[in-house]
Amino acid sequence: VTRGASHVHLEPRPGGPALWLRVDGALREKPNFQRRLPAGLGERLTRHLLLWAGLAGDLPTRPQAGQLACQVAGRQVEFALSAMPAAHGVRVVLAIRDGRVPPADLTQLGLDEQTTARLEAALHSGVPGGHHAGGGLVLVTGGQPAATKATLRALAATVAARGRMVLLAETAYAGG
């Protein structure tokens, strides 16, 4: 969570579990994770996560989903857990739902001044009376799904505040 991950993947392997973090859309394996865990701790960790998410502690033989929450760095963070039987145990994916309030406008995205100014100019050019009055389209793509959604919502709020119609098209993202 503190590293900006959107998902945590825990997959059983013969020598112990492997751990990956999805950061900015890329899946990054945490090397040495298997070697740092005592033998058998991977299965116990999986059982604990299942119980914490309100699921049966027995290792599932079919896919299951649940929710859990905890405090991380002083704030409440929610997780959507999915568990899937795998060759050497149960694969667990935790989708991080940190509950942060999305930015209300472009100034709250944390972008540098030049990037914010460019986005403002692009938005202003499609507004009647703007630099290039007429129509326009701003396309936001890529990156971590949560970051893309925050950018879309901040752009929409900025345009809507100017009395313009806004249409958001977001692709539903599920999985890990």
Secondary structure, 3 states (H helix, E strand, C coil): CCCCEEEEEEECCCCCCEEEEEECCEEEECCCHHHHCCCCHHHHHHHHHHHHCCCCCCCCCCCEEEEEEEEECCEEEEEEEEEEEECCEEEEEEEEECCCCCCCCHHHCCCCHHHHHHHHHHHHHCCCCCCCCCCCCCCCCCCCHHHHHHHHHHHHHHHHCCCCCCCCCCCCCCCC
